[in-house]
């Protein structure tokens, strides 16, 4: 069985969004390493440990995934479906972190197995507060699942 690390996998095609997420983590003094997958295909390759991500010391399985849903090539819904069907990683908590407030998107994300659905705040201060709350919940309050499936 592989061990869950403190790594957070951020799957988002928008470089600016990742920059602001990373900055919010730093401003909250959250030391978890972030890995930025620029689309769903890269996220799947990372989670499979394939290609350049074969070294699990350098690219450990994440304990949490922040996932945008609106991405080209492989969207967030497809990533959720793939993860939830994949032995060994299907229990990784998935936080949908997106700009869509549409009810059909929210419902679909939960139906596919997302653990939480958050709408990206526009204001920097609100993002900082949301990241802090996310950290408190997933690092301190929530119990982490094992990877055995």
Backbone as JSON, one array per atom type, in Angstrom:
{
  "sequence": "XXXXXXXXXXXXXXXXXXXXXXXXXXXXXXXXXXXXXXXXXXXXXXXXXXXXXXXXXXXXXXXXXXXXXXXXXXXXXXXXXXXXXXXXXXXXXXXXXXXXXXXXXXXXXXXXXXXXXXXXXXXXXXXXXXXXXXXXXXXXXXXXXXXXX",
  "N": [[0.84, -1.19, 0.0], [0.52, 2.2, -0.84], [1.67, 5.2, 0.7], [-0.1, 8.06, 1.89], [0.76, 11.36, 1.23], [1.66, 14.69, 2.29], [1.14, 16.24, 0.22], [-0.66, 18.39, -1.98], [-2.7, 18.22, -4.72], [-3.28, 20.37, -7.26], [-5.5, 20.95, -9.7], [-5.86, 22.74, -12.41], [-6.43, 24.74, -15.2], [-5.87, 27.39, -15.44], [-3.33, 29.58, -15.14], [-3.13, 31.94, -13.65], [-5.09, 31.59, -11.66], [-3.93, 29.44, -10.26], [-1.61, 30.72, -9.34], [-2.72, 32.6, -7.51], [-3.95, 30.85, -5.71], [-1.72, 29.49, -4.72], [-0.39, 31.64, -3.55], [-2.26, 32.31, -1.55], [-2.03, 30.05, 0.08], [0.61, 30.4, 0.99], [0.34, 32.86, 2.34], [-1.24, 32.08, 4.43], [0.51, 30.57, 5.77], [0.69, 27.84, 5.23], [2.22, 24.86, 4.86], [2.06, 22.71, 3.13], [3.19, 20.98, 0.28], [2.42, 22.02, -3.02], [1.26, 20.68, -6.04], [0.98, 21.51, -9.36], [-1.19, 20.57, -11.74], [-1.88, 21.09, -15.02], [-4.06, 20.37, -16.51], [-6.73, 17.91, -16.82], [-5.72, 15.55, -17.96], [-2.98, 15.62, -17.34], [-3.21, 15.46, -14.58], [-4.24, 12.85, -14.25], [-2.13, 11.33, -15.3], [-0.17, 11.99, -13.42], [-1.36, 10.93, -11.06], [-1.44, 8.23, -11.73], [1.22, 7.72, -11.7], [2.87, 7.74, -13.92], [5.02, 8.17, -16.82], [6.84, 11.15, -16.61], [6.23, 11.28, -13.94], [6.79, 9.03, -12.48], [8.44, 8.6, -10.29], [7.73, 8.18, -7.07], [8.77, 9.27, -4.76], [9.51, 11.83, -5.46], [7.16, 12.69, -6.66], [4.72, 12.31, -4.89], [1.67, 10.54, -3.97], [-1.18, 12.55, -3.58], [-2.76, 13.94, -0.62], [-4.98, 15.33, -0.87], [-7.07, 16.77, -3.35], [-7.49, 19.64, -5.27], [-9.76, 20.72, -7.55], [-10.52, 22.05, -10.65], [-13.41, 22.38, -12.73], [-13.94, 23.21, -15.31], [-12.12, 22.67, -17.84], [-9.97, 22.28, -20.7], [-9.5, 19.4, -22.85], [-9.52, 17.21, -20.78], [-12.01, 17.33, -18.6], [-12.95, 18.42, -15.23], [-15.06, 16.82, -14.26], [-14.67, 14.42, -15.62], [-12.21, 13.7, -14.54], [-12.92, 13.26, -11.84], [-14.64, 11.02, -12.18], [-12.78, 9.15, -13.19], [-10.92, 8.95, -11.04], [-12.55, 7.97, -8.94], [-13.06, 5.41, -9.82], [-10.68, 4.11, -9.64], [-8.67, 1.81, -8.19], [-6.79, 2.05, -5.18], [-6.48, 4.8, -5.22], [-8.96, 5.86, -5.14], [-10.15, 6.92, -2.9], [-9.08, 9.37, -2.34], [-9.59, 12.58, -1.14], [-11.6, 14.87, -2.91], [-11.84, 18.15, -3.72], [-13.86, 20.18, -5.36], [-13.01, 23.06, -6.95], [-13.9, 25.77, -8.29], [-15.14, 28.15, -10.74], [-17.78, 28.01, -11.4], [-21.12, 28.46, -10.49], [-23.32, 27.09, -11.09], [-26.2, 25.13, -10.64], [-26.6, 22.55, -11.95], [-23.9, 21.8, -12.41], [-22.88, 21.67, -9.8], [-24.52, 19.65, -8.67], [-23.84, 17.48, -10.37], [-21.09, 17.16, -9.82], [-21.13, 16.29, -7.12], [-22.67, 13.95, -7.43], [-20.91, 12.39, -8.9], [-18.93, 11.94, -7.07], [-17.44, 13.91, -5.73], [-16.05, 15.4, -2.79], [-16.43, 17.9, -1.72], [-17.71, 21.06, -2.79], [-16.61, 24.05, -3.89], [-16.88, 27.48, -4.67], [-14.72, 29.52, -6.42], [-13.53, 32.38, -4.86], [-13.73, 35.83, -5.8], [-12.45, 38.03, -4.68], [-9.26, 38.64, -3.24], [-8.81, 38.58, -0.43], [-10.96, 37.02, 0.42], [-10.33, 34.6, -0.79], [-7.99, 33.94, 0.59], [-9.05, 33.57, 3.15], [-10.8, 31.43, 2.61], [-8.99, 29.39, 1.86], [-7.62, 29.1, 4.26], [-9.7, 28.11, 5.91], [-10.29, 25.75, 4.52], [-7.88, 24.39, 4.91], [-7.91, 24.12, 7.75], [-10.12, 22.42, 8.03], [-9.53, 20.05, 6.39], [-6.95, 19.36, 7.25], [-6.94, 19.32, 10.04], [-9.49, 18.8, 11.29], [-10.92, 16.81, 9.74], [-10.87, 13.29, 9.28], [-8.45, 11.36, 7.61], [-8.8, 9.25, 4.78], [-7.81, 5.78, 4.29], [-5.69, 4.44, 1.71], [-6.2, 1.93, 0.83], [-8.31, -0.14, -1.04]],
  "CA": [[0.0, 0.0, 0.0], [1.27, 3.45, -0.89], [1.34, 6.14, 1.75], [-0.58, 9.37, 1.5], [1.7, 12.4, 1.63], [1.01, 15.97, 2.62], [1.03, 16.92, -1.08], [-1.97, 18.76, -2.5], [-2.71, 18.28, -6.18], [-4.15, 21.43, -7.75], [-5.75, 20.71, -11.12], [-6.48, 23.97, -12.91], [-5.78, 25.17, -16.44], [-5.62, 28.83, -15.38], [-2.08, 29.88, -14.42], [-3.39, 33.0, -12.67], [-5.79, 31.0, -10.51], [-2.94, 28.7, -9.47], [-0.76, 31.72, -8.68], [-3.44, 33.15, -6.36], [-4.11, 29.76, -4.73], [-0.39, 29.29, -4.11], [-0.16, 32.81, -2.69], [-3.14, 32.18, -0.38], [-1.42, 29.05, 0.95], [1.77, 31.03, 1.61], [-0.09, 33.89, 3.29], [-1.77, 31.37, 5.59], [1.64, 29.79, 6.3], [0.4, 26.42, 5.06], [3.46, 24.37, 4.27], [1.86, 21.57, 2.23], [3.63, 21.21, -1.09], [1.37, 22.03, -4.03], [1.67, 20.31, -7.39], [0.03, 22.08, -10.32], [-1.49, 19.85, -12.98], [-2.51, 22.11, -15.85], [-5.31, 19.84, -17.08], [-7.11, 16.62, -16.28], [-4.83, 14.5, -18.46], [-1.76, 15.67, -16.53], [-3.57, 14.96, -13.25], [-4.34, 11.39, -14.32], [-0.76, 10.81, -15.45], [0.46, 12.16, -12.1], [-1.95, 9.97, -10.12], [-1.03, 6.89, -12.16], [2.66, 7.58, -11.53], [3.41, 7.39, -15.23], [5.83, 9.17, -17.51], [7.78, 11.88, -15.76], [5.76, 11.23, -12.55], [6.97, 7.67, -12.0], [9.16, 8.62, -9.01], [6.79, 8.55, -6.0], [9.45, 10.11, -3.78], [9.46, 13.18, -6.0], [5.76, 12.99, -7.0], [3.91, 11.42, -4.05], [0.22, 10.65, -4.07], [-1.66, 13.66, -2.74], [-3.77, 13.62, 0.38], [-6.13, 16.15, -1.22], [-7.04, 17.33, -4.7], [-8.32, 20.8, -5.6], [-10.03, 20.41, -8.95], [-11.39, 22.89, -11.46], [-14.2, 21.5, -13.61], [-13.96, 23.72, -16.69], [-10.78, 22.59, -18.43], [-9.94, 21.6, -21.99], [-8.9, 18.06, -22.98], [-10.19, 16.32, -19.83], [-12.56, 18.25, -17.6], [-12.95, 17.96, -13.86], [-16.01, 15.72, -14.09], [-14.0, 13.21, -16.11], [-11.18, 13.36, -13.55], [-13.61, 12.66, -10.69], [-15.07, 9.68, -12.58], [-11.61, 8.28, -13.3], [-10.37, 8.71, -9.7], [-13.46, 7.14, -8.14], [-13.02, 4.03, -10.33], [-9.29, 3.67, -9.64], [-8.22, 1.23, -6.92], [-5.57, 2.62, -4.62], [-6.56, 6.26, -5.09], [-10.35, 6.3, -5.24], [-10.59, 7.58, -1.67], [-8.45, 10.68, -2.18], [-10.62, 13.62, -1.1], [-11.63, 15.78, -4.05], [-12.53, 19.41, -3.5], [-14.06, 20.92, -6.6], [-12.67, 24.46, -6.68], [-14.19, 26.25, -9.63], [-15.87, 29.42, -10.82], [-19.18, 27.76, -11.72], [-22.13, 28.4, -9.43], [-24.49, 26.47, -11.72], [-26.73, 23.97, -9.92], [-26.29, 21.26, -12.6], [-22.49, 21.47, -12.17], [-22.76, 21.3, -8.38], [-25.15, 18.34, -8.52], [-23.06, 16.46, -11.08], [-19.84, 16.93, -9.09], [-21.43, 15.45, -5.96], [-23.11, 12.64, -7.91], [-19.73, 11.64, -9.36], [-18.1, 11.57, -5.93], [-16.68, 15.0, -5.11], [-16.28, 15.52, -1.36], [-16.83, 19.27, -1.43], [-17.79, 21.93, -3.97], [-16.38, 25.43, -3.51], [-16.78, 28.45, -5.76], [-13.55, 30.38, -6.24], [-13.89, 33.77, -4.59], [-13.1, 36.83, -6.67], [-11.59, 38.88, -3.86], [-8.08, 38.0, -2.69], [-8.99, 38.32, 1.01], [-11.88, 35.9, 0.56], [-9.58, 33.4, -1.15], [-7.1, 33.64, 1.71], [-9.9, 33.03, 4.23], [-11.29, 30.12, 2.19], [-7.87, 28.45, 1.93], [-7.38, 28.84, 5.68], [-10.78, 27.24, 6.37], [-10.05, 24.47, 3.87], [-6.77, 23.79, 5.63], [-8.36, 23.7, 9.08], [-11.01, 21.27, 7.91], [-8.9, 18.83, 5.86], [-5.71, 18.99, 7.96], [-7.1, 19.19, 11.49], [-10.76, 18.23, 11.71], [-11.33, 15.62, 9.0], [-10.02, 12.09, 9.31], [-8.03, 11.0, 6.26], [-9.06, 7.84, 4.43], [-6.66, 4.98, 3.85], [-5.74, 4.25, 0.26], [-6.63, 0.57, 0.5], [-9.68, -0.17, -1.54]],
  "C": [[0.88, 1.24, 0.0], [0.78, 4.38, 0.2], [0.82, 7.45, 1.18], [0.4, 10.4, 2.05], [0.94, 13.62, 2.12], [0.83, 16.83, 1.37], [-0.43, 17.23, -1.41], [-1.84, 18.91, -4.0], [-3.74, 19.32, -6.59], [-4.29, 21.25, -9.26], [-6.54, 21.89, -11.65], [-5.71, 24.44, -14.13], [-5.42, 26.66, -16.42], [-4.4, 29.13, -14.5], [-2.3, 30.95, -13.34], [-4.11, 32.47, -11.45], [-4.82, 30.22, -9.64], [-2.04, 29.66, -8.7], [-1.44, 32.24, -7.41], [-3.71, 32.09, -5.29], [-2.81, 29.55, -3.98], [-0.08, 30.43, -3.14], [-1.01, 32.74, -1.42], [-2.59, 31.14, 0.59], [-0.23, 29.66, 1.7], [1.35, 32.06, 2.65], [-0.72, 33.29, 4.55], [-0.71, 30.52, 6.28], [1.34, 28.29, 6.3], [1.54, 25.83, 4.26], [3.28, 23.17, 3.34], [2.41, 21.9, 0.85], [2.44, 21.11, -2.05], [1.98, 21.56, -5.35], [0.59, 20.8, -8.33], [-0.05, 21.21, -11.56], [-2.33, 20.79, -13.83], [-3.75, 21.64, -16.61], [-5.56, 18.46, -16.5], [-6.21, 15.48, -16.73], [-3.53, 14.46, -17.66], [-2.05, 15.12, -15.13], [-3.64, 13.43, -13.24], [-2.96, 10.76, -14.46], [-0.01, 10.88, -14.13], [-0.05, 11.09, -11.13], [-1.6, 8.53, -10.46], [0.45, 6.65, -11.87], [3.32, 7.17, -12.82], [4.24, 8.53, -15.81], [6.8, 9.84, -16.56], [7.42, 11.81, -14.28], [5.94, 9.86, -11.91], [7.62, 7.61, -10.61], [8.24, 9.11, -7.89], [7.46, 9.32, -4.87], [9.34, 11.58, -4.18], [8.03, 13.63, -6.26], [4.84, 12.07, -6.2], [2.41, 11.57, -4.32], [-0.25, 11.76, -3.14], [-2.63, 13.16, -1.68], [-5.06, 14.36, 0.06], [-5.95, 16.67, -2.64], [-7.99, 18.52, -4.77], [-8.5, 20.76, -7.1], [-10.99, 21.41, -9.58], [-12.21, 21.96, -12.36], [-14.14, 21.93, -15.07], [-12.54, 23.79, -17.25], [-10.88, 21.91, -19.79], [-9.33, 20.2, -21.85], [-9.58, 17.04, -22.08], [-10.7, 17.2, -18.71], [-12.58, 17.62, -16.21], [-13.91, 16.82, -13.59], [-15.38, 14.4, -14.51], [-12.91, 12.76, -15.14], [-11.83, 12.69, -12.34], [-14.03, 11.22, -11.03], [-13.89, 8.72, -12.6], [-11.07, 7.95, -11.91], [-11.26, 7.74, -8.93], [-13.55, 5.69, -8.61], [-11.63, 3.41, -10.22], [-8.87, 3.13, -8.27], [-6.91, 1.88, -6.46], [-5.61, 4.13, -4.48], [-8.0, 6.76, -5.01], [-10.87, 7.01, -4.0], [-9.93, 8.94, -1.44], [-9.56, 11.74, -2.17], [-10.47, 14.59, -2.27], [-12.48, 16.99, -3.69], [-12.64, 20.09, -4.85], [-13.91, 22.39, -6.24], [-12.75, 25.17, -8.01], [-14.95, 27.56, -9.6], [-17.36, 29.22, -11.07], [-20.05, 27.68, -10.47], [-23.39, 27.69, -9.92], [-24.92, 25.21, -10.98], [-26.45, 22.64, -10.62], [-24.83, 20.84, -12.4], [-22.28, 20.98, -10.74], [-23.31, 19.89, -8.18], [-24.32, 17.24, -9.16], [-21.77, 16.14, -10.33], [-20.08, 16.01, -7.88], [-21.87, 14.05, -6.38], [-21.94, 11.77, -8.34], [-18.78, 11.29, -8.23], [-17.21, 12.66, -5.37], [-17.03, 15.06, -3.62], [-16.81, 16.89, -0.97], [-16.85, 20.05, -2.73], [-17.67, 23.36, -3.48], [-16.28, 26.3, -4.75], [-15.62, 29.38, -5.45], [-14.0, 31.81, -5.95], [-13.12, 34.72, -5.51], [-12.1, 37.67, -5.89], [-10.46, 38.08, -3.23], [-8.25, 37.66, -1.21], [-9.93, 37.15, 1.24], [-11.22, 34.57, 0.2], [-8.67, 32.98, -0.01], [-7.89, 33.01, 2.86], [-10.41, 31.63, 3.87], [-10.2, 29.06, 2.28], [-7.56, 28.12, 3.38], [-8.43, 27.88, 6.24], [-10.63, 25.84, 5.79], [-8.95, 23.7, 4.59], [-7.21, 23.29, 7.01], [-9.23, 22.46, 9.0], [-10.24, 20.01, 7.51], [-7.65, 18.41, 6.6], [-5.96, 18.66, 9.44], [-8.37, 18.42, 11.86], [-11.12, 16.9, 11.03], [-10.34, 14.49, 9.19], [-9.71, 11.71, 7.85], [-8.34, 9.54, 5.99], [-7.75, 7.1, 4.15], [-6.78, 4.83, 2.33], [-6.17, 2.84, -0.12], [-8.06, 0.59, 0.04], [-10.1, -1.56, -1.93]]
}
